[in-house]
Amino acid sequence: MNAPEPYLGAHPSLTAIRRWHQELTAIRRRLHAHPEIGFEERVTAELVAQELARYGVDEIQRGIAGTGVVGVIRGRGPAGTRTIGLRADMDALPMVEDNEFEHRSRCAGVMHGCGHDGHTAMLLGAARYLASTRAFDGIAHLIFQPGEEGFGGARAMIQDGLFERFPCESVFAMHNWPGLPAGTIAVRPGPIMAAADRVTIIVEGQGGHGAHPYLAIDPVVVAAHIITAAQTIVSRNVNPIDSAVVSLCSMQAGHPGAMSVIPRQAQLVGTVRTFRPQTQDLVERRLSALAESVAEGFGARATVRYERVYPATINTPEESLFAQRVATELVGADRVITDLDPSMGAEDFSFMLQVRPGAYFRIGQGGADAGRFLHNSRYDFNDDILPLGAALFARLVEQRLPLASI
């Protein structure tokens, strides 16, 4: 056997899982070739259930929140009452893939552009290892979640009784990160991903002829002033040591073919990202007051709909430090990053962390230098890190639910 790559280490769990690297790669690429949007992951869920059955897990529960799957593995310890949850997301994105390799998407307009195919394959690798060794004392619940990409699949599973049916003292999840070198692991206590809110602003004016704007109330001009004014919310309202983002990303008004028609209505759609509930409340208040006041100043009316989509992802201290110790065991302290800046992106694992302690961490996979970051049409998961991710999941179980020493 060839010596392992230095960054992958040589822990026994990693050595064992490496024997299945080729199979895990085949599974991952099969998933990549057959992506499915949130709550439509039927082929993916069936593949997951079949693999779990082949590995000999104790229970396989399907249909949680529609297409979610949970595998239950019991350790060989005598007590067996403690529990842990490991989560992987399964869904893809509504985007066109521009890659040309053999395992590119075969589903028009759908692509695994965020690596959820890799996350699923890594958790399957952990399931195979844990079912074969059972070197822990308790119960591991392996959660294959639908609908992370904007559908709130984690919340849907919780509402469907996930933690009542599969008790978890703590839960853990990971996400590949092209911005980190392959084989590095980043985990820290506290905020790691931002809350994501959706903002819709409807501006009601009075339509008219473009040659006679004095007879109309132009909602396009009003919307433009709202866009400009919104840029001051963070710079003039949010404490500089805090973080927030306000982005109005879409404007729809009128018709491109009607050059001389002032429309009656304009619509703005955007997102707000924050880490603290107090900041989230502040931005919502200021954005609503500002839009309404600006519109009133022009004789128009603005209606703001503010939707809180995903809460911030907040790692609990004990579980974060525990995950750091497990990661250090696998890759060494020099490859564990404990101070990585939080991302203004969002993650619906946050719903699970609102009801259970746990940690969400990043596993480096490289590739960002090639311009292929997450949600890029030429993105692809790095199969070289599959064994490491699977081993990290597995060691979280073995270390959290250790067998009693003899």
C-alpha positions, 0 to 999 in steps of 0.5 A: 500500500502506498504511503498516505498523503501527509495532510491526510494522516494515518489514524486507524479509522482513516486507514480503514476508510481509505480502502473504500475510497474508490467506492465512495468516489463512485457513489459521489460521482453518481450523485453528482450526475443525478442532482435533485432539488430540495424535497425532490431527492427521491433518487438520492434518498433511495441510493442512501437507503440502499447503501445503508442497508448494504452496510448493515445499519440497524434501522433505516427510516425514510420519508422524514420531511418527505425525502429525508433519511435517518440511519441508526447504528448502535455501538457494542458498549454495554450501556448504549443510552447516549446519543449523537447526530451526524448530518449531511445535506443531499440537495442540489442547486437550480443552475446549469453545469458547465463542466465537461467531465463524465460525471457532469449533471445529466439533469437539465438546469440542476447541478451539485454546485455546493458539494452536497453530493460529497457530504452525503458520500462522506456520511455514507463512508462513516456509516459503513465504518461505524456499522462494521466496527461499532467501537462506541457505547451508544447510538449514532443517528446519521441524518441525511437531510433534504432541502438545505438550499433555501427550503429549510429542510432542517426545520422541516425534519425537526417539525416532523419529529426528528429529535423526538424519534431520534434523540441526539444529545449533540449534532454535528455537520460539515461543509467543504470549503474551496478556500481552504487547502485540502486536508485542513479543518476549521471549527470555532465556537460561536457564530460561523454562518450568518442569518439570512433574511429576504426583503421584498419592497413594493413601491406604488407610484402613479404610471404615466407617459415618459414625456410627461413625468410631472403627471406621474409619480415615478416608482423607478426613481423612488426605488433608486433612492431607496437603493441608495439610502439602504447603503447607509443602514450598515455604515450609519446604524450598525456598530462598526465592531458588529457585522451586517450586509444589506444587498438589494439584488433585484429590481423589476419595473416596467417593460424593456419594450416600452421606453416611454411608459412610466410604470405604476409599480416597482419591486426590489428584492434583496437579502440581509445578513447578520449574526446577532438577533439585536442587529437583525431587529435593527436592520429590519426596523431601519429598512422598513422606516427608511423605505416608507419615508423615502417613498412618502417624500416622493408622494409614493407608497412603499410596502416592505415584507421582511422574511427571516429565512435562516437564523445564524449558525452558532456553534456551542463552545463545548462541542466546538472544542470537542470537534477541534480535538477530534480534528487535531487527532486526525490531521495534526494541530497545524492543519486545524484552524480555530480562528477562521472568520465567520461567513456571511453565507447562511446554513439551515443546520442553524435550526438544529443548533437552535434546539441541540448543542453542536458544531458546524465546521469546514473541511478544506478541499482547495480549488478556489484559486481556480475560480471554482468556489461554491455555487460556480457552474464549474465547481466540483467536489474534491474526491481526495478528501472523502476518506478524511471527511468520513473519518472525521464523522466517525471519530466524532461518534467514537470520541463522543460515545467512548467504550469504557476502558477495561 
